[in-house]
Amino acid sequence: MSNYDSYSSPQNPVAPRRLTRREHDKMIAGVCSGVAAHLDVDVTVVRLLMVAATVFSGGAALLVYLAGWWLMPRG
């Protein structure tokens, strides 16, 4: 029996994690907060990476953020 089998037994079902925007820890739309919660990392790290990606991509990462804002459901 693998570890996966023990966690997904009918007595202990595991709900899949969904990528959603977070309302309680947001600065603008909650996209970075939702990504951080989904990846189980600190939200500050995701925000700093987003700023760096925006600067070094010439603003293309901003389009990714806007797409996340539009496509990710509130959670």
N, CA and C of each residue as an Amber inpcrd file, in Angstrom:
protein
   225
   0.8470000  -1.1700000   0.0000000   0.0000000   0.0000000   0.0000000
   0.8990000   1.2430000   0.0000000   0.6660000   2.1500000  -0.9290000
   1.4840000   3.3660000  -0.9890000   0.8870000   4.4430000  -0.0860000
   1.6450000   5.5170000   0.0990000   1.1590000   6.6300000   0.9090000
  -0.0770000   7.2630000   0.2890000  -0.1180000   7.2800000  -1.0410000
  -1.2700000   7.8730000  -1.7160000  -2.5480000   7.1020000  -1.3850000
  -2.4410000   5.7690000  -1.3540000  -3.6150000   4.9610000  -1.0620000
  -4.1400000   5.1970000   0.3460000  -3.2490000   5.3960000   1.2930000
  -3.6970000   5.5850000   2.6670000  -4.3880000   6.9240000   2.8730000
  -4.0170000   7.9220000   2.0850000  -4.6370000   9.2330000   2.2370000
  -5.9360000   9.3540000   1.4620000  -6.1160000   8.5470000   0.4420000
  -7.3190000   8.6710000  -0.3830000  -8.3300000   7.5790000  -0.0920000
  -8.2710000   7.0070000   1.0570000  -9.2300000   5.9700000   1.4130000
 -10.6160000   6.5900000   1.6190000 -11.6600000   5.7920000   1.5090000
 -13.0120000   6.3360000   1.6890000 -13.2400000   6.9390000   3.0710000
 -12.5100000   6.4680000   4.0790000 -12.6760000   7.0160000   5.4180000
 -11.9980000   8.3740000   5.5550000 -10.9900000   8.6510000   4.7190000
 -10.2300000   9.8940000   4.8040000 -10.0570000  10.4820000   3.3990000
 -11.1440000  10.9790000   2.7980000 -11.0250000  11.5050000   1.4390000
 -10.2050000  12.7970000   1.4130000  -9.4360000  12.9510000   0.3620000
  -8.6150000  14.1430000   0.1880000  -9.2160000  14.9710000  -0.9360000
  -9.6090000  16.1860000  -0.6140000 -10.1630000  17.0760000  -1.6310000
  -9.0190000  17.7010000  -2.4210000  -9.1450000  17.7740000  -3.7350000
  -8.0860000  18.4010000  -4.5220000  -8.0190000  19.9020000  -4.2370000
  -6.8110000  20.4280000  -4.2010000  -6.6560000  21.8600000  -3.9750000
  -6.9600000  22.5950000  -5.2690000  -7.7210000  23.6680000  -5.1570000
  -8.0560000  24.4760000  -6.3230000  -7.2700000  25.7690000  -6.2830000
  -6.9230000  26.2510000  -7.4430000  -6.2290000  27.5250000  -7.5670000
  -7.2810000  28.6260000  -7.5970000  -7.3960000  29.3600000  -6.4940000
  -8.3940000  30.4210000  -6.3850000  -7.7390000  31.6850000  -5.8650000
  -8.3720000  32.8130000  -6.1540000  -7.9040000  34.0830000  -5.5890000
  -8.3150000  34.1450000  -4.1290000  -7.4480000  34.6620000  -3.2870000
  -7.7290000  34.7600000  -1.8550000  -8.2190000  36.1600000  -1.5230000
  -9.2960000  36.2310000  -0.7830000  -9.8750000  37.5160000  -0.3920000
  -9.2790000  38.0600000   0.8980000  -8.8020000  37.1910000   1.7820000
  -8.3620000  37.6510000   3.1000000  -6.9260000  38.1560000   3.1300000
  -6.1050000  37.8400000   2.1370000  -4.7000000  38.2620000   2.1440000
  -4.3310000  38.8860000   0.8080000  -5.1880000  39.7330000   0.2960000
  -4.9380000  40.3000000  -1.0190000  -4.4220000  41.7330000  -0.9140000
  -3.7120000  42.1380000  -1.9500000  -3.2890000  43.5330000  -2.0610000
  -4.0530000  44.2200000  -3.2020000  -4.1480000  43.5440000  -4.3320000
  -4.8880000  44.0990000  -5.4590000  -6.0910000  43.2030000  -5.7620000
  -5.8150000  41.9930000  -6.2640000  -6.9140000  41.0990000  -6.6280000
  -6.8400000  39.7490000  -5.9330000  -5.7560000  39.4510000  -5.2460000
  -5.6150000  38.1810000  -4.5530000  -4.9940000  37.0780000  -5.3850000
  -4.4780000  37.4170000  -6.5740000  -3.9030000  36.4050000  -7.4520000
  -2.6240000  35.8360000  -6.8390000  -1.7070000  36.6780000  -6.4180000
  -0.4510000  36.2030000  -5.8240000  -0.7070000  35.4380000  -4.5320000
  -1.6610000  35.8840000  -3.7690000  -2.0080000  35.1970000  -2.5340000
  -2.5780000  33.8110000  -2.8200000  -3.3900000  33.6940000  -3.8480000
  -3.9430000  32.4030000  -4.2280000  -2.8890000  31.4480000  -4.7550000
  -1.9620000  31.9710000  -5.5550000  -0.8670000  31.1440000  -6.0670000
   0.0120000  30.6760000  -4.9140000   0.3080000  31.5620000  -3.9850000
   1.1440000  31.2040000  -2.8370000   0.4660000  30.1280000  -1.9890000
  -0.8270000  30.2510000  -1.7710000  -1.5410000  29.2440000  -0.9860000
  -1.5750000  27.9100000  -1.7190000  -1.7340000  27.9530000  -3.0270000
  -1.7860000  26.7270000  -3.8170000  -0.4340000  26.0080000  -3.8250000
   0.6480000  26.7900000  -3.8940000   1.9870000  26.2050000  -3.9180000
   2.5690000  26.0050000  -2.5280000   1.8640000  26.4810000  -1.5040000
   2.2920000  26.3650000  -0.1120000   3.6290000  27.0600000   0.1260000
   3.7220000  28.3100000  -0.3620000   4.8900000  29.1530000  -0.1340000
   4.4240000  30.4840000   0.4460000   5.3660000  31.2720000   0.9060000
   5.0330000  32.5700000   1.4820000   4.5660000  33.5210000   0.3790000
   3.5400000  34.2740000   0.6560000   2.9720000  35.1860000  -0.3350000
   3.9680000  36.2810000  -0.7250000   4.8470000  36.6620000   0.1820000
   5.8450000  37.6900000  -0.1270000   6.7900000  37.2190000  -1.2310000
   7.1420000  35.9590000  -1.2200000   8.0170000  35.3980000  -2.2490000
   7.3440000  35.4750000  -3.6120000   6.0810000  35.1110000  -3.6710000
   5.3450000  35.1510000  -4.9400000   5.2150000  36.5860000  -5.4300000
   4.9480000  37.5140000  -4.5240000   4.8190000  38.9210000  -4.9280000
   6.1360000  39.4830000  -5.4490000   7.2390000  39.1540000  -4.7860000
   8.5450000  39.6240000  -5.2520000   8.9050000  39.0150000  -6.6020000
   8.6030000  37.7380000  -6.7810000   8.8470000  37.1070000  -8.0780000
   7.9910000  37.7320000  -9.1700000   6.7870000  38.1110000  -8.8350000
   5.9040000  38.7470000  -9.8180000   6.4260000  40.1230000 -10.2240000
   6.8970000  40.8770000  -9.2470000   7.4700000  42.1900000  -9.5510000
   8.7120000  42.0300000 -10.4190000   9.5850000  41.0930000 -10.0610000
  10.7970000  40.8610000 -10.8440000  10.4490000  40.3990000 -12.2590000
   9.4720000  39.5110000 -12.3730000   9.0690000  39.0310000 -13.6950000
   8.4850000  40.1590000 -14.5330000   7.7480000  41.0530000 -13.9140000
   7.1810000  42.1870000 -14.6480000   8.2730000  43.1140000 -15.1480000
   9.2620000  43.3900000 -14.2970000  10.3580000  44.2810000 -14.6860000
  11.1930000  43.6610000 -15.8000000  11.5670000  42.3910000 -15.6310000
  12.4770000  41.7630000 -16.5890000  11.7940000  41.2790000 -17.8590000
  10.4820000  41.1910000 -17.8760000   9.7720000  40.7720000 -19.0880000
   9.2310000  41.9630000 -19.8640000   9.5120000  43.1500000 -19.3960000
   9.0160000  44.3270000 -20.0860000   7.5160000  44.5180000 -19.9180000
   6.9640000  43.9770000 -18.8600000   5.5480000  44.1530000 -18.5790000
   4.6740000  42.9900000 -19.0030000   5.2650000  41.9680000 -19.6530000
   4.4650000  40.8210000 -20.1090000   3.8800000  40.0470000 -18.9300000
   4.5820000  40.0020000 -17.8060000   4.0620000  39.2920000 -16.6330000
   2.8180000  39.9800000 -16.0880000   2.6870000  41.2550000 -16.3440000
   1.4770000  41.9660000 -15.9240000   0.2520000  41.4100000 -16.6500000
   0.4210000  41.0150000 -17.8980000  -0.6720000  40.3960000 -18.6380000
  -1.0500000  39.0430000 -18.0340000  -0.0630000  38.3070000 -17.5320000
  -0.3250000  37.0330000 -16.8660000  -1.1220000  37.2860000 -15.5850000
  -0.7520000  38.3290000 -14.8420000  -1.4860000  38.6840000 -13.6270000
  -2.9250000  39.0510000 -13.9560000  -3.1140000  39.8490000 -14.9820000
  -4.4690000  40.2440000 -15.3780000  -5.2820000  39.0390000 -15.8300000
  -4.6420000  38.1000000 -16.5210000  -5.3400000  36.8780000 -16.9320000
  -5.7380000  36.0630000 -15.7010000  -4.8510000  35.9980000 -14.7150000
  -5.1830000  35.2990000 -13.4770000  -6.3440000  35.9600000 -12.7630000
  -6.3640000  37.2720000 -12.7600000  -7.4520000  38.0240000 -12.1370000
  -8.7850000  37.6830000 -12.8140000  -8.7500000  37.5660000 -14.1150000
  -9.9580000  37.3300000 -14.8780000 -10.3870000  35.8570000 -14.8130000
  -9.4260000  34.9320000 -14.8280000  -9.7470000  33.5060000 -14.9370000
  -9.8820000  32.7660000 -13.6160000  -9.1680000  33.2030000 -12.5920000
  -9.2030000  32.4830000 -11.3120000 -10.4570000  32.8380000 -10.5310000
 -11.1850000  31.8400000 -10.0540000 -12.3790000  32.1440000  -9.2570000
 -11.9940000  32.6320000  -7.8610000 -12.8860000  33.3700000  -7.2450000
 -12.6600000  33.7980000  -5.8590000 -12.7640000  32.6030000  -4.9490000
 -11.9560000  32.6160000  -3.9050000 -12.0090000  31.4580000  -3.0200000
 -12.0080000  31.8030000  -1.6190000
